[in-house]
Structure formats: structure tokens, C-alpha cells
Amino acid sequence: MARTLSKIALIKSLIIGILKGLLYFILVFIIVKWLITSYLIPLMIGKYGMDFGNSISIDYSILLFFILFSVFSELLNKHVPYGRAFSKLFIIMYTYIILTSISEQEFRLTSEYSELKLNILPLVNTLLYLTIVFSVANMLHILSREYKNKKKDY
């Protein structure tokens, strides 16, 4: 349910949103990106434990996006009717940022006689489309549940 927007509630929402953004950045962006680039992709191509260079670096613009999305999501959750459902759309944005940063990296396998460049764009697009489908389905489910609860109240 949406609550009134007082000064204290706004400050609480901002602090919680900033902390969630930092947590999402650390857990989702850094760890998931590291797992995908260091283990999943080498496992798929048959090379275990390959190092693709410094794949983990803090990009402050991405950190800012994560914090802003988390603050907006928290404000939607707490203070806007049906906001919990619409805050699920930010999951699509998180996934898009992560997958685009992974797809921009070049994965090359070199041997004595040949060089192979791995194109992971189809994998990235598939994961993004799956996330979009499940996020929209989750959003519609939450919308219908909130509408049903509001209908009972009247």
C-alpha cells in the first residue's frame, strides 16, 4: 500500500534506496559479471579458469545508475499506488546494464596456429529477453493481486 510522503519517509526511502543500489552493484554487477566472464563463458568453450584480463572494475556511471534505479524503485514501492509492480521494470534495466557490459568485452582464444573470437551476443540477447518476459509477467501478477486487494477493500 502507498504511504504518505512525509519528510522522514522520504529520507528513509532515499537511504534505503542508496544502500540497496550499493548492494545490488556489489552483488549483481561485480559478482555476476565476474562469474560469467571468468567461469561460465570459459566453461562453455572448454577452457577452464581462463583469465580474460581485468574484467572487474568499478565504473562509477554504472554505480550511479544502480543507486538511482534503487532509489526510484524504493520510492515507487513505498509511496505510489501500484508502484511495487512498476518497480519490477527496473529489474529489466539492471539486467540490460549487466549484459551490455559483458557483451562489450572481447573473448579471444589463441593457439599456436589460429585465433578464435567468441561472439556472446546471442547468449546475452537470450538472457535479456528471458528477463523481460519474466519481469513483465511478475509485474502483471503483482498488479492483479494489488487490484484484487483494493477491490476487496471497497
C-alpha positions in Angstrom: 0.0 0.0 0.0 1.1 3.5 -0.7 2.0 5.7 2.3 2.0 9.4 2.6 5.2 11.2 1.5 6.5 12.9 4.6 10.0 14.3 5.1 11.1 11.4 7.3 9.6 8.8 5.0 11.3 10.4 2.0 14.7 10.4 3.8 14.2 6.8 4.8 13.3 5.8 1.3 16.4 7.6 -0.1 18.8 6.0 2.4 17.3 2.5 1.8 17.5 3.1 -2.0 21.1 4.2 -1.8 22.1 1.2 0.3 20.2 -1.2 -2.0 21.9 0.3 -5.0 25.3 -0.2 -3.5 24.4 -3.8 -2.5 23.0 -4.5 -6.0 26.1 -3.1 -7.6 28.4 -5.3 -5.5 26.3 -8.5 -5.6 24.8 -8.4 -9.0 27.1 -6.4 -11.2 30.5 -7.2 -9.8 30.0 -10.8 -8.7 27.7 -12.0 -11.5 29.8 -10.3 -14.2 32.9 -11.9 -12.7 31.3 -15.3 -12.6 30.0 -15.1 -16.1 33.3 -13.8 -17.6 35.6 -16.0 -15.6 33.8 -19.2 -15.3 30.6 -19.6 -17.4 32.0 -18.5 -20.8 35.3 -20.4 -20.4 33.3 -23.5 -19.3 31.1 -23.2 -22.4 34.1 -23.1 -24.7 36.0 -25.8 -22.9 38.7 -23.6 -21.3 38.6 -23.7 -17.5 39.9 -20.9 -15.3 40.9 -18.6 -18.2 41.7 -15.1 -17.3 40.3 -12.6 -19.7 42.2 -9.6 -18.2 40.8 -7.2 -15.7 37.1 -7.8 -16.2 36.1 -6.3 -12.8 36.5 -2.6 -12.5 34.3 -0.1 -10.8 32.5 2.0 -13.3 31.1 5.0 -11.4 28.4 5.8 -14.0 27.0 2.3 -13.7 27.2 2.6 -9.9 25.2 5.8 -10.2 22.6 4.1 -12.4 22.2 1.3 -9.9 21.8 3.8 -7.0 19.3 5.9 -8.9 17.3 2.9 -10.0 17.2 1.6 -6.5 16.0 5.0 -5.1 13.3 5.2 -7.7 12.3 1.6 -7.1 12.1 2.3 -3.3 10.0 5.4 -3.8 7.7 3.5 -6.1 7.4 0.7 -3.7 6.5 2.8 -0.7 4.7 5.9 -1.9 3.0 5.2 -5.3 -0.2 3.1 -5.7 0.7 0.0 -7.8 4.3 1.1 -7.5 5.5 -2.3 -6.4 4.6 -3.7 -9.8 6.2 -0.9 -11.8 9.4 -1.1 -9.8 9.8 -4.5 -11.3 10.6 -2.8 -14.6 13.9 -1.7 -13.0 15.0 -5.4 -13.0 15.0 -5.2 -16.8 17.3 -2.1 -16.6 19.7 -3.8 -14.2 19.9 -6.9 -16.5 20.4 -4.7 -19.5 23.3 -2.9 -17.9 25.0 -6.1 -16.8 24.5 -7.9 -20.1 25.6 -5.0 -22.2 28.8 -4.6 -20.2 29.5 -8.3 -20.6 28.8 -8.3 -24.3 31.1 -5.4 -24.9 34.1 -7.5 -23.8 36.1 -9.4 -26.4 36.8 -13.1 -25.7 39.6 -14.4 -27.8 41.2 -17.9 -27.8 44.6 -18.1 -29.3 46.6 -21.1 -30.1 49.8 -21.7 -32.0 48.1 -21.7 -35.4 44.8 -20.0 -35.0 42.8 -17.4 -33.2 39.1 -17.7 -32.3 36.9 -14.8 -31.3 33.9 -15.7 -29.3 30.6 -13.9 -30.0 28.4 -14.0 -27.0 25.8 -11.5 -28.2 23.2 -14.3 -28.9 23.6 -15.5 -25.3 23.3 -12.0 -24.0 20.2 -11.3 -26.1 18.5 -14.6 -25.0 19.1 -13.8 -21.3 17.8 -10.3 -21.7 14.6 -11.5 -23.5 14.0 -14.1 -20.8 14.4 -11.5 -18.1 12.0 -9.2 -19.9 9.4 -11.9 -20.2 9.6 -13.0 -16.6 9.7 -9.4 -15.2 6.6 -8.3 -17.2 4.8 -11.5 -16.1 5.8 -10.8 -12.5 4.6 -7.2 -12.9 1.2 -8.2 -14.2 0.8 -10.8 -11.4 1.6 -8.1 -8.8 -0.8 -5.6 -10.5 -3.6 -8.1 -10.5 -3.0 -9.1 -6.9 -3.0 -5.4 -5.7 -6.1 -4.7 -7.8 -7.9 -7.6 -6.2 -6.9 -6.5 -2.7 -8.1 -2.9 -3.4 -11.4 -4.3 -4.9 -12.0 -6.2 -1.6 -11.5 -3.0 0.4 -14.3 -1.2 -1.3 
